[in-house]
Amino acid sequence: MDALALARWQFAITTVYHFIFVPLTIGLAPLVAGMQTAWVVTKKERWLRLTKFFGKLLLINFALGVVTGIWQEFQFGMAWSEYSRFVGDVFGAPLAMEALAAFFVESVFLGLWIFGWDRVSKKVHLAAIWLFALATNLSAFFILAANSWMQHPVGTIYNEETGRAEMESIGAVLTNNTLWAAFPHTITAAFLTAGTFVCGIATWWMVRLVRSKKPENVEKARTVYRPAVLVGVWTMIIAGTGVIWSGDLQGKLMYEQQPGKMSSAEALCEGTEAAEFSILAVGPLYAGCEDVDHLISVPGVTSFLGTGHFSGPESYLPGVYDVQEQYTERYGDVTASGEPVVYTPPLAITYWSFRLMIGLAVFSLALALTALWATRKGRVSDNVWLGRLGILAIPMPFLACSFGWIFTEVGRQPWVVAPNPTGIDQVRLLTERGVSTAVPAGVILTSMIVLTLVYAVLAVVWYRLMHRYTVEGVPDVVRDESPEAQDPDDADRPLSFAY
């Protein structure tokens, strides 16, 4: 493979791997903060125990996310130096803001939360976890600002002398309508992931304890794990509603800004009204859409996703051939190397990643409804299938989020900076022109192999740590009965725990 293909594979592997950790950190941090708030307000030990339990899992996940995310910055300057030269004035600004205004805040207040349990007051300690949670979401905002600019460049001028895109308005970049559609979709998806994670683990523990038939275990299931199940259930229900709403908003915006992505998501060859949404298609999608058979389809749904109309002239969607013709006329028909430009994204990846993004979320819905029914009116359940569903559902939103990012990025191809239909024509960049011309393919291949092996080791470490502390369960309270511990002046001192 040439340098371009290897650079794309390297970035895809490292980015998708890093993004496994991101949604859980974004969503779980506020949930842990909420559990600690419930403890401070109600003074009920179960919320402190749940805070300690899920807080430890949050820390493991956050640490691995930081380690795997650092490499992303280096790739921009090494494998994608031409891209960095072209957009560095714009793309670098939100990344710098993320590092200075968000990541440092995350690190400071997370450190205060980790080491401040018995050193600061309850309110200061609680404020630390909330500031960490807010900074985590702020970090996501700035990262999405950079990515949304690649999808829909605004606030930028083109300098003909330097051949670079240059910042004209940071306000325009941070108020990009693409950003304000992507941000709520990403955040609600993260909460869906975290809610599934909390509910899945708590459900498994609840069923396990109730099945033991020991009175003390059943009581623990009722007083500790059942509240955690409900936290996860209601988080999933609220976040799932937000995912649907924000996803619908993104689809309609996508139709205006990147019609080829919307058409490729359905493998729609020719423009049509009342475009169907196919649940299952067979045929050589990798070769085009002519010989693809849409076996199971729902009338009008794709048109509604793109236009808000199920039928009629307003429901018209262009096909991939229409977009190819339009873009060829506007942006040219050959690349820098003289090859014809294919303005259609890879159909197989775009089509199936879109459906997997949607379909895998069904597991969270099934878990939410089943767990809500099983815990109604104060009940706890010993149904082994409920526990298995909890475990099965945990990885599904992680995968759904990953396929969502794959769809977003692959569907933008062949652009690394997609043209703004109402913007400046020169502010656009084909992916092939963004790769570094100074780094040979052998160097990229070597670094890709090394990184993949390192990331594989980190994956094993992450899984073993998460599994170990999950199966240990919520810690038991260890009460200090010494005379010193009875001092009323130490009433705010947190309880210690045994694992």
ABEGO torsion letter per residue (X at the ends): XBAAAAAAAAAAAAAAAAAAAAAAAAAAAAAAAAAAAAAAAAGBAAAAAAAAAAAAAAAAAAAAAAAAAAAAAAAAAAAAAAAAAAAAAAAAAAAAAAAAAAAAAAAAAAAAAAAAAAABBAAAAAAAAAAAAAAAAAAAAAAAAAAAAAABBBGBBBBAAAGBBBBABAAAAAABAAAAAAAAAAAAAAAAAAAAAAAAAAAAAAAAAAAAGBAAAAAAAAAAAAAAAAAAAAAAAAAAAAAAAAAAAAAAAAAAABAAAAAAAAGBABBBBGBBBBABBBEBAAAEAAABBBABBBBGAAAAAAAGBABEAAABBBBAAAAAAAAAAAAEABBAAGBBBBABBBAAAAAAAAAAAAAAAAAAAAAAAAAAAAABGGBBBABAAAAAAAAAAAAAAAAAAAAAAAAAAAAAOABABBBBAABBAABBBBAAAABBAABBAAAAAAAAAAAAAAAAAAAAAAAAAAAAAAAAEBBBBBBBABAAAABAAAAABBBBBBX
